[in-house]
């Protein structure tokens, strides 16, 4: 299965110059735990980093930094681990495991961000697959019981 089939398309992005407060407000507004950092959110959308809600809590709040003056560019995670929209889900899982990341920005052939895949997306897919498999097993049992009555 391709990443494009389960990823969140058109992710919310911010710039390096976005303040921690503005980033937190974007996360709250869009119910997200991360933002993709790009140099130009309206044009190129080339990924330069990722900022998470944990980064804001641990790096800004816990250290007593001013969220109105601290910019995302000083907090974002780099280098960025990326996935390609044409890749299989299994490749993304291996990359996430190898790099210890919970989110991967997904880029197109021109390196522009087009989506994000998260552990939550993968867990939802696996839960859905497990439910489908369980239904197949249960249906087989019900059919076998009916045949033997």
Buried (B, 14 or more C-beta within 10 A) or exposed (E): EBBBEBBBEEBBBBBBEBBBBBBBEBBEEEEBEBBBBBBEBEEEBEBBBBBBBEBBEEBBEEEEBEBEEBBBBEBBBEEBBBBBBEBEBEBBBEBBEEEEBBBBBBBBEEEBBBBBBBEEBBEEBEEEEEEEEEEEEEEEEEEEEEEEE
